[in-house]
Amino acid sequence: MKRFRVIHRTTYDFSDIAELGAHTLRLRPREGHDQRIESSTLTIAPAAELKWYRDGESNSVAIARFTESTCQLTIDCNSVVQKFDISPQDFLVDDYAVNYPFSYAAEDRLTLSPYTQCGGKTDCSALKKWFAKVWSPVQSIQTFELLLLLSQHIYTTLNYVKRDEEGVQSSLTTLNNNEGSCRDLANLFIDIARSLGFAARFVSGYVYTEDVDDLSGTTHAWAEVLIPGAGWKGFDPTHGCLVGAYHIAVSVSRLPELVPSVSGIFWGLSDSSLKVDVWVTEIS
């Protein structure tokens, strides 16, 4: 078991007094057999009334409502998380899904349908053509090997860039530019996996790394694929690896744009600036 402290601080500075509307916060890490929350606190200034609920993906969501106007909004989430997936490659796959291609069981297809559909504007044929540079459908391959190959191909072929703009660029834009943020690379993995018939979803969270020049000071994103017998398995195309104990999941979604960490509105004549600071440290 490994333990991590995650501090996620979001600061909005306004040039003049602003009235704050409701803000939606997805900052509390997910919980399950492989990830448990030891403690988690949310500190907001100015003070806000919080209402919590679980959305359709079982993400923890807080709605913050404000009564005070302000020149600055600060949202601090401080969590201590226990991670148990020390050996992410130690899993079993149902016999019928060991080799690719396979079909999901009939009783699962309706539930998984939203996760198997490429975006309406996604050119699946172009994505398959790009992936065909390293794998052809006539080649026999195991399911896990194929997915890991996809993750590593994205990692070795495309450049990672830190992109501050909100949202996720299209997979074709990522390929044409030969680069993308962690969100963009995860989105590309998902689109290609879906074009191959897999159920895949987007994950936002954090990753711990000892390299101070890497991604330790940012939020992170990766993909998960439903492998029969193994469940949702994470693949990180930004690092070309399987997701394990150093990845801390916060939210999952069929679409990347549905799970921003913080979203909300304000009123007034002021301009605003946003600063996000993230610290992930391993603790004993």
Residue pairs with C-beta under 8 A, 6 or more apart in sequence:
1 82
1 83
1 84
1 86
2 82
2 83
2 86
2 245
2 246
2 282
3 38
3 80
3 81
3 82
3 83
3 282
3 283
3 284
4 80
4 81
4 83
4 208
4 248
4 280
4 281
4 282
4 283
5 78
5 79
5 80
5 81
5 279
5 280
5 281
5 283
6 29
6 77
6 78
6 79
6 80
6 81
6 206
6 248
6 278
6 279
6 280
7 76
7 77
7 78
7 277
7 278
7 279
8 27
8 76
8 77
8 206
8 219
8 261
8 276
8 277
8 278
9 74
9 75
9 76
9 77
9 276
9 277
9 278
10 73
10 74
10 75
10 76
10 261
10 262
10 274
10 275
10 276
11 72
11 73
11 74
11 75
11 274
11 275
11 276
11 277
12 72
12 73
12 74
12 266
12 272
12 273
12 274
13 71
13 72
13 272
13 273
13 275
14 70
14 71
14 72
14 73
14 266
14 268
14 270
14 271
14 272
15 71
15 270
15 271
15 272
16 71
16 268
16 269
16 270
17 69
17 70
17 71
17 268
17 270
18 69
18 70
18 71
18 266
18 267
18 268
18 270
18 272
19 69
19 266
19 267
19 268
20 46
20 66
20 68
20 69
20 70
20 73
20 264
20 265
20 266
21 66
21 264
21 265
21 266
21 267
22 63
22 64
22 65
22 66
22 264
22 265
23 48
23 63
23 64
23 66
23 73
23 75
23 262
23 263
23 264
24 61
24 62
24 63
24 64
24 260
24 262
24 263
24 264
25 42
25 61
25 62
25 63
25 64
25 75
25 77
25 261
25 262
26 59
26 60
26 61
26 62
26 204
26 250
26 251
26 259
26 260
26 261
26 262
27 42
27 62
27 75
27 77
27 250
27 261
27 262
28 37
28 40
28 42
28 60
28 62
28 77
28 79
28 250
29 35
29 37
29 40
29 79
29 81
29 205
29 248
29 249
29 250
30 58
30 59
30 60
30 205
30 249
30 250
30 251
30 252
31 37
33 84
34 83
34 84
34 85
35 81
35 82
35 83
35 84
35 85
35 248
35 249
36 81
36 82
36 84
37 79
37 80
37 81
37 82
38 80
38 81
38 82
39 78
39 79
39 80
40 77
40 78
40 79
40 80
41 77
41 78
41 79
42 50
42 62
42 75
42 76
42 77
43 74
43 75
43 76
43 77
43 78
44 50
44 64
44 73
44 74
44 75
44 76
45 70
45 72
45 73
45 74
46 66
46 68
46 70
46 73
47 66
47 68
48 64
48 65
48 66
49 64
49 65
49 66
49 67
50 62
50 63
50 64
51 62
51 63
51 65
52 60
52 61
52 62
52 63
53 61
53 63
54 60
54 61
55 61
57 251
57 252
57 253
59 250
59 251
59 252
59 253
59 259
64 75
64 264
69 268
71 270
73 266
75 262
80 283
81 248
83 244
83 245
83 246
83 248
84 245
85 243
85 244
85 245
86 244
86 245
87 244
88 233
88 234
88 242
88 243
88 244
88 245
89 242
91 227
91 229
91 230
91 233
92 229
92 230
93 143
93 144
93 227
93 228
93 229
93 230
94 228
94 229
96 102
96 228
97 143
97 227
97 228
97 229
98 142
98 143
99 140
99 141
99 142
99 143
100 141
100 142
100 143
100 146
100 196
101 196
101 197
102 143
102 228
103 197
104 112
104 199
104 226
104 228
105 228
108 226
108 228
112 199
112 226
114 254
115 194
115 199
115 200
115 201
115 226
115 254
116 194
116 197
116 198
116 199
116 200
117 194
118 124
118 191
118 194
118 195
119 170
119 191
119 255
121 170
122 170
122 171
122 172
122 191
122 195
123 172
124 191
124 194
124 195
126 172
126 175
127 171
127 172
127 175
127 188
127 191
127 192
127 195
128 192
128 195
128 196
130 175
130 192
131 150
131 153
131 192
131 196
133 153
134 149
134 153
135 141
135 146
135 149
141 149
143 227
144 227
144 233
146 196
147 193
147 198
147 225
147 227
147 233
147 235
148 235
148 242
150 189
150 192
150 193
150 235
150 237
151 189
151 235
151 236
151 237
151 240
151 241
151 242
152 240
154 185
154 188
154 189
154 237
154 240
155 185
155 237
155 238
155 239
155 240
155 241
156 240
157 178
158 174
158 175
158 178
158 179
158 180
158 185
158 188
159 178
159 179
159 180
160 179
160 180
160 181
160 182
160 185
160 238
161 179
161 180
161 181
162 181
162 218
163 169
163 180
163 181
163 183
163 184
166 260
167 256
167 257
168 181
168 183
168 184
168 187
168 256
168 257
169 177
169 180
169 184
169 187
170 187
171 184
171 187
171 188
171 191
171 192
173 180
173 184
174 180
174 184
174 185
174 187
174 188
175 188
180 187
180 188
181 221
182 215
182 218
182 220
182 221
182 222
182 238
183 202
183 204
183 221
183 256
185 237
185 238
186 202
186 203
186 221
186 222
186 223
186 236
186 237
186 238
186 256
187 202
187 256
188 237
189 200
189 222
189 223
189 235
189 237
190 200
190 201
190 202
190 223
193 200
193 223
193 225
194 200
198 225
198 226
199 225
199 226
200 223
200 224
200 225
200 226
201 223
201 224
201 232
201 252
201 253
201 254
202 221
202 223
202 252
202 253
202 254
202 255
202 256
202 259
203 221
203 222
203 223
203 224
203 234
203 243
203 249
203 251
203 252
204 219
204 220
204 221
204 249
204 250
204 251
204 252
204 253
204 256
204 259
204 261
205 219
205 220
205 221
205 222
205 247
205 248
205 249
205 250
205 251
206 219
206 220
206 247
206 248
206 250
206 278
206 280
207 215
207 216
207 220
207 236
207 239
207 246
207 247
207 248
207 280
208 216
208 246
208 247
208 248
208 280
208 281
208 282
209 215
209 216
209 246
210 216
215 238
216 279
216 280
217 277
217 278
217 279
218 276
218 278
219 261
219 276
219 278
220 236
220 238
220 247
221 238
221 256
222 234
222 235
222 236
222 237
222 238
222 243
222 247
223 234
223 235
223 236
223 237
224 232
224 233
224 234
224 235
224 243
224 252
225 232
225 233
225 235
226 232
226 233
227 233
232 252
233 242
233 243
234 242
234 243
234 244
234 247
234 249
235 241
235 242
235 243
236 242
236 243
236 247
248 280
250 259
250 261
251 259
251 261
252 259
253 259
261 276
266 272
